[in-house]
Amino acid sequence: MKEGTVVSDAMDKTVVVQVDRLTHHPLYRRTLRRSARFKAHDEGNECKVGDLVRITECRPLSAQKRWRVTGILRRAE
């Protein structure tokens, strides 16, 4: 399970979720912010841009969709 922010909801029943994580540089020990984007299935088209959502890995639903939205943690203002 991962938590991230919806950055696009233009597709039908699909949202793009950006998941941020903090990691350390191996040599300089500086904290780096890394992000990854996942396409997730949103059955009811409930998610909007800016929502904080939880996604779970599932079977392949299309060529690029391997995640499913399991809950909306916080709505966008």
Protein Blocks (a to p, Z undefined) as FASTA:
>chain_A
ZZdddfbfkbghiacdddddddddfklopacddddddddddfkomacghiacdddddddf
bfklccdcfbdfbdcZZ
